[in-house]
Amino acid sequence: MSESLITLEHVSRTFQVKGQTIKAVDDINLSIPVGELLCLVGESGCGKTTTGRMIAGLLPTSSGRILYRGQDIATLSRVDHKIYRLGVQMVHQDPYASLNPIQTIYDTLAAPLQHHGFTRGEAETKRRVCELLEIVDLTPADDYLDKYPHQLSGGQRQRVSVARALTVHPAFIVADEAVSMVDVSIRISLLKMFTRLRDEMGVGVLLITHDLALAKYFASEGRIGVMYLGRLVEMGPSGEVVSHPQHPYTQVLLSAIPEADPDATLHKQRIELRSADMPSLLQLPSGCAFHPRCPFFLGEVCEKIVPPLERAEWGSDVACHLVNPYES
Amino acid sequence: MPEPILSVRNYSIAYQARRGQVQAVRDISFDVERGEALALIGESGSGKTTIALGLMHLLPSTARIVGGSAIYRRSPNGSAGGETEVLSLKGSNLRQFRWHECAMVFQSAQNALNPVLRISEHFVDTAKAHGYLSGARESKALRERCLQLLSLVRLDPQRVWGSFPHELSGGMRQRVLIALALLLEPQLLILDEPTTALDILTQRNIMDVLKELRQKFGFSMLFISHDLALAAELADRVATVYAGQIIEIGDVRTIFRNPGHPYTIGLIKAVPTLTSDKSTLVSVPGSPPDLIQLPTGCKFHPRCPLADERSREQEPALVEIASGHQVACWHWPEAREALKTYRKE
């Protein structure tokens, strides 16, 4: 049984916006073992990015705690806190905004290596930079050292961002929509690179995305978590979540996905929602957040009680009164 | 057989950049048949958006239409006066063409609406600019029509009519743009990345709306996207665009089931679907070419596993390989077989 690398216990995050409170993330419980490939999927406003940022230590929780290798990150000593921050790295969505435009690729990668003392002297640094570029398939590495970000394509820039994340030997990478702004024909190669990092270096990856087909591909040996309005509504092995979705929202999402296959949508059973409009985070529905739109709405129990995330079938956890009937 | 609503021939557009001339669109020819939906699929740097902007005379000042023609036929029988050369329209004729005959729905709806105008004002503004609205009675009729259009795009008219753009979500704004495009009942609708950056359920909504509207109004559609799923759902025919050229064109099923060009094959095999098998997915190696310094011969050759001497020296023209299916590739007969093996990992 592999040790849990990162654990979220009742993690919530609220934001104050113009005097109003938004609960972006609500009571998330999650355990990520070492070397896992995991996807968090959901639509905009569901809290997946906020969750990713809390995991990476970029945002504190409002309540609940996050454990890194068993220790609460909020109470770590300075030394341990640094280990945590180096251990969990983030790769952002926009390859055009995440690299310093006036630094060469060499500069961008050398800086963290030298700052954290991973290499000493130019020769050693250059050797390590070239190694990292090779790991992310930017070869021949020498060609890239003196280039500036604007001379690289979006996909190449993302590889540099990943190389930068790898400079500090992370145990885990949070990739927030890291392939969404990259041409479709090369997304797969970027995701394969992440898989190789896991296979060869044991680095776990959390891919945050709204693209379920991509999630299924990426996390095929791992898990998919579906989020809705700040809550985790389903979490299970990737293949099962996609072929046997249990939460009504997951079912709706899967039935709605446009597919790159002219016959696929013809044969899909469309599930109709009770209401087309997504509720605002400022006015979260009571009880189950999905109940106003849920095609399987049961009545009072869905309106009043927040369904807990509990083990259902096929190894998945589901937060739904229909799937896991409420017993008072 | 009615004539196509739009016939584009030998269309070329270049931009002037500091480093040199960007050959964004190179000698493109295609038809949009009456009532059909044609998808132009391409990735960054393919020239697809430039094609659309050129037709609407919305190119930036650094761009020149180097050559070609785009004939628009309003009525199906090609009756006299029914043919217009779009590329040479000016003044009031251009204004008549734009929005009455051909309307465009732009990418990133968030930036296409005026933030200080209410949705109602957008509609009224558009109507006025195109010569409508001179009296109170027309004003009322216009309002009725607009509210009806908003319902047709599945928006709550009362909620949306008086709102400012920032009060609406991205998906709602996109639907407003579609309604606005239909205001003057155009025969041809051009859409540029209509569902990019939208959530799954919103995308689904927009696609369903477009299907319903096409059924109801019977307009022809030219849409431009990198999204294969959009093409698979909405298009009757699909053309793949690469380095400013159409390199393959055919009906949607043929393109997805039996593509001929290595790039099209690569593209389809690079995009995961819920049902696709993981082991058959592989990216297209390399990157799109520099449009200022294009490679010699076939522009795809640097990334193509089938490239040979001929590919490097001669650019292949579009050739009909089956009824209605054209491919620009010297190696199309071997492409499918060769790429099946190439794809195995």
Interface residues (C-beta under 8 A of the other chain):
Chain A: E43 S44 S153 G154 G155 Q156 D183 V184 S185 I186 R187 I188 S189 L190 K192 H210 L212 A213 L214 K216 Y217 S220 V242 V252 L253 L254 A256 I257 P258 E259 A260 D261 P262 D263 A264 T265 L273 A276 M278
Chain B: E43 S44 R154 S169 G170 T195 D199 I200 L201 T202 Q203 R204 N205 M207 H226 D227 L228 A229 L230 A231 A232 E233 V252 R253 F256 R257 G266 L267 I268 A270 V271 P272 T273 L274 T275 S276 K278 L281 V282 S283 V284 P285 S287 P288
